Amino acid sequence: MARATPVRRSRVASVLPPLAALLVLLTLGGCSAPSSAQPGGGGEAPAAATDAATGTTKASPSPSPSPVDPDVAAAERALARLDARARAAQLLVVGVPLDDLARGDALLTETPYGGVFLAGRSQAAAADVGAVTTRWTDAARQAGQPAPWVAADQEGGAVQTFTGPGFADLPTARSQGQQDPAAVRELARGIGASLRTAGVTLDLAPVADVVPAGTARSNEPIGRHGRQYGATAAEVNDDAAAVIAGLGEAGVVATVKHFPGLGRVTGNTDTSADVRDTTTTADDADVALFGELAALPQRPFVMTSSAVYEQIDPSAPAVFSPAVVTDLLRDRLGVDGVVISDDLGRAKAVTAVPVAERATRFVEAGGTLVLTVDAAVAPTMLSALTDRAAADPAFAARVDEAALVALVAKSRAGLLP
């Protein structure tokens, strides 16, 4: 049995307070608060001030309420319309096989999940895929619900979800990294345009992992397949930022992965258990890179790794570690947006953790969206989140906080009703 981890409040709370707190703040913003700094200690502000030159009085200006981010306001309204189960469902991104997209209709009709991940590979035309995915988003809007994210892995090289008509044959990230960033940005803009035709709104790219020079062949998940843009943080930064910008110009949200980095491991977390990084520290430039990319105007998501980082938190995979997700990514690097997990459904790196705990531990650690390629485990994960929230007010607040962050991102992407 995995040890219980106390609920921590992430840095997100300082940017996007829970629903009740924000409503209170908005209510108070329209009222005049007494000031203890007034002369005489009476605590009342004067109704007028005297002009020393003319002896006339002038009315004191009324305090202006603090401006409210319209996306936060829209997310608050959407959150208020959701019951506890629907809020938890917004935190799950669930796999739908590309060879049976009709499953997505039944999946989303039964449960308003936060998103779907198009799993597998497809040679279908972009427009044909889009005819199905648009049906999902239209149905949600007609029901007055947040539309689901439609996510895919469209990196380049060996990792391309789509290769059919309407999609370009993409070079590896390693090859892209040899081009000028302007060319990388233009390529990403084209990728984004094709994805939008297919109805995809979230690309699980770019890879921001730094594979040190001379180690690519021994780095199974990234370097061996040419998924890295460079051998230094500076090289990766330029090209990953170009990808984020190009996708954003096409209306697709990017995802930088896999925090705090898979460039120094040898095993692949998808196919191996207990993958460990023995050298990366919280002070590495390779780690800081994720915070720099997450701060870009396009607000990309950040995906967490399932490896264990012995110099940061040797006790748990990063995806379940408050020290990694909250203390390092959120508090130290300042990432207050969406944090999505790597696959928690089938990945070998997490199979030792019971399915239900995979969802609760990730959210508890400070995560936002739970990704499971295996749709069969999604109901168990949803029940775990809902049941834990019903029994634990602190965890319920954490779910609401995460749901609010997720809904703000949806508002920015035009996915709210």
C-alpha beads as a LAMMPS data file, in Angstrom:
LAMMPS data file: protein, C-alpha beads

417 atoms
416 bonds

1 atom types
1 bond types

-500.0 500.0 xlo xhi
-500.0 500.0 ylo yhi
-500.0 500.0 zlo zhi

Masses

1 110.0

Atoms # bond

1 1 1 0.000 0.000 0.000
2 1 1 1.473 3.377 -0.962
3 1 1 2.012 5.769 1.858
4 1 1 -0.512 8.568 2.262
5 1 1 0.701 11.999 1.289
6 1 1 -0.745 15.084 2.986
7 1 1 -2.586 17.434 0.689
8 1 1 -0.413 20.386 -0.240
9 1 1 -1.667 23.668 -1.551
10 1 1 0.087 24.551 -4.758
11 1 1 1.197 27.916 -6.023
12 1 1 -1.838 27.818 -8.309
13 1 1 -3.955 28.799 -5.343
14 1 1 -2.326 32.226 -5.246
15 1 1 -3.256 32.831 -8.868
16 1 1 -6.580 31.036 -9.186
17 1 1 -8.263 30.812 -5.774
18 1 1 -11.024 28.281 -5.204
19 1 1 -14.526 29.238 -6.219
20 1 1 -15.842 30.305 -2.835
21 1 1 -12.795 32.391 -2.013
22 1 1 -12.885 34.210 -5.323
23 1 1 -16.574 34.974 -5.000
24 1 1 -15.911 36.488 -1.594
25 1 1 -13.084 38.583 -3.006
26 1 1 -15.274 39.819 -5.832
27 1 1 -17.993 40.764 -3.353
28 1 1 -15.579 42.700 -1.186
29 1 1 -14.012 44.401 -4.197
30 1 1 -17.126 46.503 -4.709
31 1 1 -17.249 47.751 -1.103
32 1 1 -15.287 50.484 0.665
33 1 1 -13.120 48.940 3.353
34 1 1 -12.270 50.941 6.499
35 1 1 -8.643 52.016 6.765
36 1 1 -6.828 51.836 10.083
37 1 1 -4.240 54.278 8.716
38 1 1 -6.564 57.289 8.825
39 1 1 -5.641 60.165 11.241
40 1 1 -7.422 59.956 14.549
41 1 1 -7.656 56.180 14.341
42 1 1 -11.366 56.345 13.576
43 1 1 -10.980 54.031 10.625
44 1 1 -13.200 56.135 8.320
45 1 1 -11.936 57.641 5.086
46 1 1 -12.826 61.325 4.527
47 1 1 -15.558 62.013 2.025
48 1 1 -13.636 64.941 0.534
49 1 1 -10.140 66.443 0.469
50 1 1 -9.166 70.124 0.723
51 1 1 -7.054 71.730 -2.016
52 1 1 -4.345 73.707 -0.212
53 1 1 -4.031 76.308 -2.988
54 1 1 -7.703 77.187 -3.430
55 1 1 -9.310 76.152 -0.182
56 1 1 -11.939 74.242 -2.122
57 1 1 -12.855 70.681 -1.542
58 1 1 -12.678 67.873 -4.065
59 1 1 -14.461 64.559 -3.836
60 1 1 -12.160 61.641 -3.144
61 1 1 -12.157 59.113 -5.996
62 1 1 -13.935 55.860 -5.317
63 1 1 -11.640 52.848 -5.172
64 1 1 -11.751 50.780 -8.354
65 1 1 -12.366 47.067 -8.039
66 1 1 -9.495 44.868 -9.156
67 1 1 -9.924 43.690 -12.750
68 1 1 -10.973 40.078 -13.156
69 1 1 -9.416 37.923 -15.860
70 1 1 -12.351 37.067 -18.165
71 1 1 -11.090 33.503 -18.587
72 1 1 -10.987 33.040 -14.822
73 1 1 -14.508 34.457 -14.556
74 1 1 -15.756 32.137 -17.302
75 1 1 -14.074 29.177 -15.620
76 1 1 -15.666 30.068 -12.287
77 1 1 -19.100 30.108 -13.893
78 1 1 -18.461 26.766 -15.572
79 1 1 -17.180 25.241 -12.338
80 1 1 -20.257 26.408 -10.437
81 1 1 -22.483 24.494 -12.877
82 1 1 -20.665 21.190 -12.325
83 1 1 -21.441 18.745 -9.535
84 1 1 -18.676 16.943 -7.649
85 1 1 -18.478 14.014 -10.067
86 1 1 -18.389 16.253 -13.129
87 1 1 -15.620 18.344 -11.585
88 1 1 -13.528 15.238 -11.021
89 1 1 -14.293 14.054 -14.560
90 1 1 -12.782 17.266 -15.920
91 1 1 -9.435 16.053 -14.560
92 1 1 -9.329 12.918 -16.731
93 1 1 -8.049 12.630 -20.304
94 1 1 -9.017 9.191 -21.586
95 1 1 -7.724 7.147 -24.501
96 1 1 -9.870 6.442 -27.551
97 1 1 -8.354 4.076 -30.145
98 1 1 -7.938 5.618 -33.564
99 1 1 -9.095 2.407 -35.199
100 1 1 -12.433 2.646 -33.374
101 1 1 -13.276 6.315 -32.921
102 1 1 -16.942 5.480 -32.387
103 1 1 -15.970 4.486 -28.855
104 1 1 -15.503 8.150 -28.140
105 1 1 -19.204 8.822 -28.662
106 1 1 -20.231 6.298 -26.011
107 1 1 -17.421 7.320 -23.671
108 1 1 -18.300 11.009 -23.650
109 1 1 -22.054 10.427 -23.634
110 1 1 -21.739 8.408 -20.444
111 1 1 -19.260 10.705 -18.671
112 1 1 -18.216 14.304 -19.462
113 1 1 -14.486 13.601 -19.276
114 1 1 -12.088 16.503 -19.531
115 1 1 -10.553 15.180 -22.703
116 1 1 -9.789 12.293 -24.999
117 1 1 -6.418 11.093 -26.219
118 1 1 -6.356 9.676 -29.729
119 1 1 -4.387 6.490 -29.135
120 1 1 -2.450 4.545 -31.724
121 1 1 -1.556 5.505 -35.287
122 1 1 -3.805 6.494 -38.174
123 1 1 -3.538 6.941 -41.924
124 1 1 -7.017 8.447 -42.125
125 1 1 -7.478 11.827 -43.740
126 1 1 -7.437 14.824 -41.442
127 1 1 -10.930 15.866 -42.512
128 1 1 -12.338 12.398 -41.799
129 1 1 -10.913 12.404 -38.285
130 1 1 -12.240 15.918 -37.807
131 1 1 -15.760 14.862 -38.731
132 1 1 -15.785 12.573 -35.682
133 1 1 -13.973 14.775 -33.172
134 1 1 -16.095 17.780 -34.071
135 1 1 -19.137 15.682 -33.262
136 1 1 -17.789 15.241 -29.727
137 1 1 -17.144 18.920 -29.127
138 1 1 -20.443 19.986 -30.689
139 1 1 -22.389 17.549 -28.499
140 1 1 -20.763 18.946 -25.358
141 1 1 -21.570 22.518 -26.315
142 1 1 -25.166 21.640 -27.129
143 1 1 -25.460 20.091 -23.663
144 1 1 -24.040 23.232 -22.083
145 1 1 -20.898 21.385 -20.955
146 1 1 -17.204 22.177 -21.414
147 1 1 -15.989 20.638 -24.648
148 1 1 -13.337 17.930 -24.223
149 1 1 -9.714 18.372 -25.130
150 1 1 -8.847 16.261 -28.145
151 1 1 -5.202 15.306 -27.713
152 1 1 -2.641 13.536 -29.878
153 1 1 1.102 12.834 -30.084
154 1 1 2.322 14.646 -33.203
155 1 1 6.040 15.200 -32.631
156 1 1 7.770 13.960 -35.778
157 1 1 9.893 10.987 -36.738
158 1 1 8.729 7.799 -35.042
159 1 1 6.171 9.631 -32.920
160 1 1 3.434 10.750 -35.299
161 1 1 -0.173 9.882 -34.560
162 1 1 -1.277 10.902 -38.057
163 1 1 0.342 10.170 -41.419
164 1 1 -2.681 10.224 -43.740
165 1 1 -3.894 12.778 -46.295
166 1 1 -3.704 16.301 -44.910
167 1 1 -0.678 15.549 -42.734
168 1 1 2.949 16.151 -43.653
169 1 1 5.648 13.531 -43.130
170 1 1 7.546 15.086 -40.236
171 1 1 11.275 14.868 -39.537
172 1 1 12.534 13.873 -36.110
173 1 1 13.024 16.550 -33.484
174 1 1 16.773 15.966 -33.806
175 1 1 16.542 16.878 -37.497
176 1 1 14.274 19.827 -36.760
177 1 1 16.842 21.065 -34.248
178 1 1 19.393 21.454 -37.027
179 1 1 17.181 24.034 -38.714
180 1 1 16.762 27.691 -37.900
181 1 1 14.090 28.262 -35.195
182 1 1 12.073 30.283 -37.705
183 1 1 11.836 27.211 -39.932
184 1 1 10.871 25.065 -36.941
185 1 1 8.126 27.533 -36.093
186 1 1 6.781 27.441 -39.638
187 1 1 6.789 23.643 -39.606
188 1 1 4.915 23.640 -36.293
189 1 1 2.361 26.066 -37.676
190 1 1 1.678 23.581 -40.468
191 1 1 1.430 20.724 -37.981
192 1 1 -1.059 22.749 -35.974
193 1 1 -3.173 23.562 -39.015
194 1 1 -3.418 19.865 -39.898
195 1 1 -4.293 18.976 -36.325
196 1 1 -7.046 21.583 -36.224
197 1 1 -8.526 20.102 -39.389
198 1 1 -8.615 16.806 -37.486
199 1 1 -10.279 18.532 -34.530
200 1 1 -7.210 18.176 -32.307
201 1 1 -6.809 20.993 -29.795
202 1 1 -3.940 19.639 -27.658
203 1 1 -0.639 18.308 -28.978
204 1 1 1.485 16.349 -26.511
205 1 1 4.613 17.985 -27.926
206 1 1 7.311 19.297 -27.918
207 1 1 9.760 17.086 -26.060
208 1 1 11.875 19.374 -23.866
209 1 1 14.160 16.648 -22.549
210 1 1 17.875 17.387 -22.948
211 1 1 19.971 14.383 -24.007
212 1 1 23.661 15.106 -23.299
213 1 1 26.051 14.768 -26.234
214 1 1 27.294 11.234 -26.775
215 1 1 24.508 9.555 -24.784
216 1 1 21.670 9.348 -27.307
217 1 1 22.045 5.640 -28.083
218 1 1 21.817 4.671 -24.409
219 1 1 18.802 6.920 -23.766
220 1 1 15.964 4.569 -24.683
221 1 1 12.902 6.843 -24.436
222 1 1 14.252 9.938 -26.210
223 1 1 17.743 9.912 -27.711
224 1 1 17.565 6.537 -29.421
225 1 1 14.573 7.732 -31.443
226 1 1 15.828 11.251 -32.182
227 1 1 13.088 12.909 -30.133
228 1 1 15.427 15.556 -28.670
229 1 1 15.984 19.015 -30.187
230 1 1 19.505 19.380 -28.840
231 1 1 22.171 18.429 -26.333
232 1 1 21.949 21.561 -24.172
233 1 1 19.123 23.432 -22.492
234 1 1 19.785 26.488 -24.664
235 1 1 19.483 24.480 -27.882
236 1 1 16.281 22.812 -26.765
237 1 1 14.807 26.091 -25.512
238 1 1 15.040 27.823 -28.894
239 1 1 13.410 25.028 -30.858
240 1 1 10.816 23.997 -28.284
241 1 1 9.741 27.635 -27.981
242 1 1 9.431 27.782 -31.765
243 1 1 7.195 24.697 -31.759
244 1 1 5.017 26.146 -29.003
245 1 1 4.636 29.402 -30.927
246 1 1 3.867 27.703 -34.242
247 1 1 1.256 25.401 -32.748
248 1 1 -0.288 28.334 -30.907
249 1 1 -0.602 30.339 -34.112
250 1 1 -2.666 27.467 -35.507
251 1 1 -4.869 27.331 -32.405
252 1 1 -3.370 24.210 -30.828
253 1 1 -2.127 24.074 -27.236
254 1 1 1.352 22.580 -26.818
255 1 1 2.657 20.346 -24.024
256 1 1 6.291 20.426 -22.891
257 1 1 7.439 17.040 -21.652
258 1 1 8.644 15.134 -19.584
259 1 1 9.355 17.157 -16.421
260 1 1 11.892 17.153 -14.833
261 1 1 13.457 15.453 -17.863
262 1 1 14.003 12.014 -19.395
263 1 1 17.267 12.876 -21.131
264 1 1 19.534 11.152 -18.600
265 1 1 17.733 7.861 -18.022
266 1 1 18.338 4.585 -19.802
267 1 1 14.965 2.861 -19.385
268 1 1 11.635 3.720 -20.983
269 1 1 8.869 4.362 -18.434
270 1 1 6.257 3.042 -20.868
271 1 1 7.859 -0.392 -20.959
272 1 1 10.050 -0.614 -17.830
273 1 1 9.413 -0.379 -14.096
274 1 1 11.541 1.604 -11.650
275 1 1 13.256 3.849 -14.193
276 1 1 15.656 6.083 -12.265
277 1 1 17.597 9.271 -12.923
278 1 1 20.585 9.355 -10.579
279 1 1 22.110 12.718 -11.538
280 1 1 19.498 15.411 -12.259
281 1 1 19.121 17.981 -9.470
282 1 1 16.595 20.713 -8.820
283 1 1 19.230 23.305 -9.791
284 1 1 19.924 21.949 -13.285
285 1 1 19.434 24.193 -16.296
286 1 1 17.684 21.240 -17.946
287 1 1 15.037 21.449 -15.212
288 1 1 14.704 25.250 -15.254
289 1 1 14.039 24.993 -18.985
290 1 1 10.532 23.680 -18.314
291 1 1 9.647 26.739 -16.249
292 1 1 10.941 29.058 -18.964
293 1 1 8.882 27.344 -21.641
294 1 1 5.753 27.197 -19.468
295 1 1 5.981 30.973 -18.978
296 1 1 5.632 31.693 -22.707
297 1 1 2.524 33.656 -23.778
298 1 1 0.981 30.559 -25.379
299 1 1 0.711 28.938 -21.912
300 1 1 1.720 25.394 -22.861
301 1 1 0.895 22.510 -20.559
302 1 1 3.666 20.640 -18.745
303 1 1 3.743 16.836 -18.684
304 1 1 5.359 15.083 -15.742
305 1 1 7.601 12.051 -16.010
306 1 1 7.021 8.690 -14.325
307 1 1 10.722 8.165 -13.584
308 1 1 12.218 8.474 -10.096
309 1 1 14.696 11.334 -9.561
310 1 1 17.045 10.287 -6.807
311 1 1 18.566 13.743 -6.278
312 1 1 15.131 15.407 -5.968
313 1 1 12.793 12.826 -4.417
314 1 1 14.041 9.233 -4.317
315 1 1 10.858 8.016 -2.631
316 1 1 8.368 8.205 -5.515
317 1 1 8.023 8.607 -9.280
318 1 1 7.948 12.276 -10.220
319 1 1 4.308 12.055 -11.267
320 1 1 3.326 11.188 -7.680
321 1 1 5.827 13.430 -5.894
322 1 1 4.712 16.682 -4.203
323 1 1 8.408 17.575 -3.998
324 1 1 8.617 17.468 -7.792
325 1 1 5.192 18.734 -8.876
326 1 1 4.370 21.303 -6.197
327 1 1 7.635 22.281 -4.534
328 1 1 9.811 22.335 -7.644
329 1 1 7.575 22.834 -10.680
330 1 1 4.922 25.062 -9.175
331 1 1 6.532 26.892 -6.261
332 1 1 10.141 27.189 -7.405
333 1 1 9.718 27.423 -11.180
334 1 1 6.438 29.321 -10.960
335 1 1 4.292 27.098 -13.178
336 1 1 0.666 27.823 -12.287
337 1 1 -1.027 26.378 -15.363
338 1 1 -2.061 22.895 -16.401
339 1 1 0.192 20.006 -15.390
340 1 1 -0.718 16.752 -17.128
341 1 1 0.575 13.313 -16.214
342 1 1 2.312 10.916 -18.520
343 1 1 0.202 7.814 -19.108
344 1 1 -1.078 6.380 -15.825
345 1 1 -3.127 3.623 -17.417
346 1 1 -0.707 1.211 -19.081
347 1 1 2.807 2.501 -18.367
348 1 1 4.984 -0.098 -16.641
349 1 1 6.525 2.563 -14.415
350 1 1 3.271 2.954 -12.450
351 1 1 1.867 -0.584 -12.422
352 1 1 2.996 -1.153 -8.820
353 1 1 0.559 1.562 -7.711
354 1 1 -3.139 0.590 -7.563
355 1 1 -5.184 2.192 -10.335
356 1 1 -7.304 4.288 -7.975
357 1 1 -4.262 5.670 -6.185
358 1 1 -2.615 6.719 -9.450
359 1 1 -5.284 9.366 -9.968
360 1 1 -5.553 10.594 -6.383
361 1 1 -1.806 10.707 -5.801
362 1 1 -1.153 12.725 -8.952
363 1 1 -3.837 15.289 -8.138
364 1 1 -2.690 15.359 -4.523
365 1 1 0.881 16.016 -5.646
366 1 1 -0.266 19.157 -7.477
367 1 1 -1.227 17.820 -10.900
368 1 1 -4.177 18.906 -13.025
369 1 1 -5.014 16.376 -15.751
370 1 1 -4.693 12.610 -15.352
371 1 1 -3.869 10.924 -18.663
372 1 1 -4.823 7.285 -19.121
373 1 1 -4.412 5.676 -22.516
374 1 1 -6.433 2.722 -21.222
375 1 1 -10.073 3.812 -21.099
376 1 1 -11.017 0.710 -19.094
377 1 1 -9.434 2.131 -15.929
378 1 1 -10.985 5.599 -16.246
379 1 1 -14.160 4.762 -14.248
380 1 1 -12.022 3.457 -11.381
381 1 1 -9.941 6.626 -11.407
382 1 1 -13.040 8.816 -11.504
383 1 1 -14.637 6.965 -8.595
384 1 1 -11.417 7.268 -6.601
385 1 1 -11.282 11.029 -7.100
386 1 1 -14.979 11.470 -6.315
387 1 1 -14.999 9.208 -3.247
388 1 1 -11.852 10.742 -1.795
389 1 1 -13.241 14.253 -2.298
390 1 1 -16.501 13.293 -0.576
391 1 1 -14.618 12.006 2.467
392 1 1 -11.826 14.592 2.644
393 1 1 -12.644 18.335 2.462
394 1 1 -8.999 19.240 1.871
395 1 1 -8.809 16.897 -1.103
396 1 1 -12.160 18.202 -2.383
397 1 1 -10.641 21.689 -2.388
398 1 1 -7.641 20.325 -4.308
399 1 1 -9.979 18.807 -6.920
400 1 1 -11.859 22.098 -7.259
401 1 1 -8.583 23.973 -7.600
402 1 1 -7.354 21.623 -10.313
403 1 1 -10.702 21.737 -12.122
404 1 1 -10.589 25.518 -12.103
405 1 1 -7.102 25.543 -13.632
406 1 1 -8.290 23.093 -16.288
407 1 1 -11.364 25.180 -17.075
408 1 1 -9.367 28.402 -17.349
409 1 1 -7.241 26.697 -20.000
410 1 1 -10.410 25.574 -21.772
411 1 1 -11.749 29.111 -21.733
412 1 1 -8.560 30.366 -23.358
413 1 1 -8.897 27.656 -25.996
414 1 1 -12.567 28.448 -26.687
415 1 1 -13.839 25.170 -25.228
416 1 1 -16.336 26.513 -22.693
417 1 1 -20.046 26.820 -23.566

Bonds

1 1 1 2
2 1 2 3
3 1 3 4
4 1 4 5
5 1 5 6
6 1 6 7
7 1 7 8
8 1 8 9
9 1 9 10
10 1 10 11
11 1 11 12
12 1 12 13
13 1 13 14
14 1 14 15
15 1 15 16
16 1 16 17
17 1 17 18
18 1 18 19
19 1 19 20
20 1 20 21
21 1 21 22
22 1 22 23
23 1 23 24
24 1 24 25
25 1 25 26
26 1 26 27
27 1 27 28
28 1 28 29
29 1 29 30
30 1 30 31
31 1 31 32
32 1 32 33
33 1 33 34
34 1 34 35
35 1 35 36
36 1 36 37
37 1 37 38
38 1 38 39
39 1 39 40
40 1 40 41
41 1 41 42
42 1 42 43
43 1 43 44
44 1 44 45
45 1 45 46
46 1 46 47
47 1 47 48
48 1 48 49
49 1 49 50
50 1 50 51
51 1 51 52
52 1 52 53
53 1 53 54
54 1 54 55
55 1 55 56
56 1 56 57
57 1 57 58
58 1 58 59
59 1 59 60
60 1 60 61
61 1 61 62
62 1 62 63
63 1 63 64
64 1 64 65
65 1 65 66
66 1 66 67
67 1 67 68
68 1 68 69
69 1 69 70
70 1 70 71
71 1 71 72
72 1 72 73
73 1 73 74
74 1 74 75
75 1 75 76
76 1 76 77
77 1 77 78
78 1 78 79
79 1 79 80
80 1 80 81
81 1 81 82
82 1 82 83
83 1 83 84
84 1 84 85
85 1 85 86
86 1 86 87
87 1 87 88
88 1 88 89
89 1 89 90
90 1 90 91
91 1 91 92
92 1 92 93
93 1 93 94
94 1 94 95
95 1 95 96
96 1 96 97
97 1 97 98
98 1 98 99
99 1 99 100
100 1 100 101
101 1 101 102
102 1 102 103
103 1 103 104
104 1 104 105
105 1 105 106
106 1 106 107
107 1 107 108
108 1 108 109
109 1 109 110
110 1 110 111
111 1 111 112
112 1 112 113
113 1 113 114
114 1 114 115
115 1 115 116
116 1 116 117
117 1 117 118
118 1 118 119
119 1 119 120
120 1 120 121
121 1 121 122
122 1 122 123
123 1 123 124
124 1 124 125
125 1 125 126
126 1 126 127
127 1 127 128
128 1 128 129
129 1 129 130
130 1 130 131
131 1 131 132
132 1 132 133
133 1 133 134
134 1 134 135
135 1 135 136
136 1 136 137
137 1 137 138
138 1 138 139
139 1 139 140
140 1 140 141
141 1 141 142
142 1 142 143
143 1 143 144
144 1 144 145
145 1 145 146
146 1 146 147
147 1 147 148
148 1 148 149
149 1 149 150
150 1 150 151
151 1 151 152
152 1 152 153
153 1 153 154
154 1 154 155
155 1 155 156
156 1 156 157
157 1 157 158
158 1 158 159
159 1 159 160
160 1 160 161
161 1 161 162
162 1 162 163
163 1 163 164
164 1 164 165
165 1 165 166
166 1 166 167
167 1 167 168
168 1 168 169
169 1 169 170
170 1 170 171
171 1 171 172
172 1 172 173
173 1 173 174
174 1 174 175
175 1 175 176
176 1 176 177
177 1 177 178
178 1 178 179
179 1 179 180
180 1 180 181
181 1 181 182
182 1 182 183
183 1 183 184
184 1 184 185
185 1 185 186
186 1 186 187
187 1 187 188
188 1 188 189
189 1 189 190
190 1 190 191
191 1 191 192
192 1 192 193
193 1 193 194
194 1 194 195
195 1 195 196
196 1 196 197
197 1 197 198
198 1 198 199
199 1 199 200
200 1 200 201
201 1 201 202
202 1 202 203
203 1 203 204
204 1 204 205
205 1 205 206
206 1 206 207
207 1 207 208
208 1 208 209
209 1 209 210
210 1 210 211
211 1 211 212
212 1 212 213
213 1 213 214
214 1 214 215
215 1 215 216
216 1 216 217
217 1 217 218
218 1 218 219
219 1 219 220
220 1 220 221
221 1 221 222
222 1 222 223
223 1 223 224
224 1 224 225
225 1 225 226
226 1 226 227
227 1 227 228
228 1 228 229
229 1 229 230
230 1 230 231
231 1 231 232
232 1 232 233
233 1 233 234
234 1 234 235
235 1 235 236
236 1 236 237
237 1 237 238
238 1 238 239
239 1 239 240
240 1 240 241
241 1 241 242
242 1 242 243
243 1 243 244
244 1 244 245
245 1 245 246
246 1 246 247
247 1 247 248
248 1 248 249
249 1 249 250
250 1 250 251
251 1 251 252
252 1 252 253
253 1 253 254
254 1 254 255
255 1 255 256
256 1 256 257
257 1 257 258
258 1 258 259
259 1 259 260
260 1 260 261
261 1 261 262
262 1 262 263
263 1 263 264
264 1 264 265
265 1 265 266
266 1 266 267
267 1 267 268
268 1 268 269
269 1 269 270
270 1 270 271
271 1 271 272
272 1 272 273
273 1 273 274
274 1 274 275
275 1 275 276
276 1 276 277
277 1 277 278
278 1 278 279
279 1 279 280
280 1 280 281
281 1 281 282
282 1 282 283
283 1 283 284
284 1 284 285
285 1 285 286
286 1 286 287
287 1 287 288
288 1 288 289
289 1 289 290
290 1 290 291
291 1 291 292
292 1 292 293
293 1 293 294
294 1 294 295
295 1 295 296
296 1 296 297
297 1 297 298
298 1 298 299
299 1 299 300
300 1 300 301
301 1 301 302
302 1 302 303
303 1 303 304
304 1 304 305
305 1 305 306
306 1 306 307
307 1 307 308
308 1 308 309
309 1 309 310
310 1 310 311
311 1 311 312
312 1 312 313
313 1 313 314
314 1 314 315
315 1 315 316
316 1 316 317
317 1 317 318
318 1 318 319
319 1 319 320
320 1 320 321
321 1 321 322
322 1 322 323
323 1 323 324
324 1 324 325
325 1 325 326
326 1 326 327
327 1 327 328
328 1 328 329
329 1 329 330
330 1 330 331
331 1 331 332
332 1 332 333
333 1 333 334
334 1 334 335
335 1 335 336
336 1 336 337
337 1 337 338
338 1 338 339
339 1 339 340
340 1 340 341
341 1 341 342
342 1 342 343
343 1 343 344
344 1 344 345
345 1 345 346
346 1 346 347
347 1 347 348
348 1 348 349
349 1 349 350
350 1 350 351
351 1 351 352
352 1 352 353
353 1 353 354
354 1 354 355
355 1 355 356
356 1 356 357
357 1 357 358
358 1 358 359
359 1 359 360
360 1 360 361
361 1 361 362
362 1 362 363
363 1 363 364
364 1 364 365
365 1 365 366
366 1 366 367
367 1 367 368
368 1 368 369
369 1 369 370
370 1 370 371
371 1 371 372
372 1 372 373
373 1 373 374
374 1 374 375
375 1 375 376
376 1 376 377
377 1 377 378
378 1 378 379
379 1 379 380
380 1 380 381
381 1 381 382
382 1 382 383
383 1 383 384
384 1 384 385
385 1 385 386
386 1 386 387
387 1 387 388
388 1 388 389
389 1 389 390
390 1 390 391
391 1 391 392
392 1 392 393
393 1 393 394
394 1 394 395
395 1 395 396
396 1 396 397
397 1 397 398
398 1 398 399
399 1 399 400
400 1 400 401
401 1 401 402
402 1 402 403
403 1 403 404
404 1 404 405
405 1 405 406
406 1 406 407
407 1 407 408
408 1 408 409
409 1 409 410
410 1 410 411
411 1 411 412
412 1 412 413
413 1 413 414
414 1 414 415
415 1 415 416
416 1 416 417
